[in-house]
Amino acid sequence: MGANEKSLKVYDSKRTFFTKIGSTFSKIFTPTKTGINNWLVGMKRSNVIKNYKNVIKVSEDKKDLFEKKYEESYSLYLESIDQLIIDTIYKKARMNMASDFEKEALAKYYNVIHLKENDETEYKYKKQQYLLNLDLNIIKSGNKEKLYNDYVPVFLQEMERIYKALLKHYSMKLSERLTPMEKEQAYDKIFDLLEEYVTNIIPMKEIEDKDLIKQCSLFETYEVGKLDQVDMIDKRMILLGISRKIFVHSLPLIVAERCYIKLLKDTRNLIVDTKIVKKRENAYQLLLRLIEQYNDKLLEVKIYWNNNDDKRRYNQFKENRKAVEEIRKIKGLHEYEIKKQILFIRADMSALNKYGDKYYRILKFYKNRLVQLGDMREIKNSCKTGNYTIVQALRKVVENETAC
């Protein structure tokens, strides 16, 4: 909870919605305009900070009592911010006195409220997120450094709890019977939440893990400019890698694996669907990185397997990979990269072959690539009988058919 790690980008909080609304609210919520409501928020915030400090300092035998006091003060604190919004922005909007920005702020507030209709658990945590972000930026805009420094540890603790709870909730959703669209939405929520955390919370924390710092730096490269489909999948791959460092329990291994499988599926489909050579090659290179990360960050630590064939296949891949690593020392980087590609392609083909010809389009791409790499010979798909040549009919490629 100290200074930001120098290797991490310091995000400009002025560009966020919550900073704008915080700045606006700090002007609206002056004692002369909102009186007791504004005073109550400050008082209840102070109680939360005081109780948080007591929980940290108190002995173990009294911890439960002080934690209960903290939780009670936290609930009252959030209620006071909620009431402040209703007593100011809402009333101004009803009287048609709200500015365009205030109307937008109210709209965002009610977008959170409407979550209650479909998912009360998501609503509960998203509303806390909204209120905490709002008050943090009100404090920032007030330029009160001591108050800010006292408040940040409370903010980070509660945000950590909220993000973990939401990830668990979305993970449970994926275990339910969902339509394809609902499943897609659940995946999107997981990735969006991970992106929020990396963008908004990590820059406020003290980071010492060098690998995590490196991954966050890679993520920053996707924070500017327009992203194509390859970039979007690549960004999500980086987020999954970060999640294996931070949310090991909140995003269970089985759910993280399903997320990796989805990204592998999306990348394979991109390879076979695109007609642009450069885009296809970029997607192929991304697929190789995905296969590598999937094996290193997930399968490497997997303990329970659905069946022995999958476990045996992974163990064989692991042994083959060690042999390929030796090639780097003996024959150099170029030969190593070729052998590595061949290994990854054949491993993915082995995983897909068990489904018959369901994935024939990506398998056909793999075979062509193996021919280019010198690992497979191309044989003409025909044979002669008497004076005639019989050509085996090629299966028709259906437009927009998925690769997997």
Secondary structure, DSSP 4 states (H G I P E B T S, - for coil): --SPPTTS----GGGSHHHHHHHHHHHHS-HHHHTHHHHHHHHHHHHHHHHHHHHHHS-HHHHHHHHHHHHHHHHHHHHHHHHHHIIIIIHHHHTT---HHHHHHHHHHHHHHGGGGT-HHHHHHHHHHHHHHHHHHHHHHTT-HHHHHHHHHHHHHHHHHHHHHHHHHHHHHHTS---HHHHHHHHHHHHHHHHHIIIIIGGGS----HHHHHHHHHHHTTSSS---HHHHHHHHHHHHHHHHHH-TTTS-HHHHHHHHHHHHHHHHHHHHH---HHHHHHHHHHHHHHHHHIIIIIGGG----S-HHHHHHHHHHHHHHHHHHHHHHHH-HHHHHHHHHHHHHHHHHHHHHTTGGGGHHHHHHHHHHHHHTTSS----SEEEETTEEEEPPPPPPPTT----
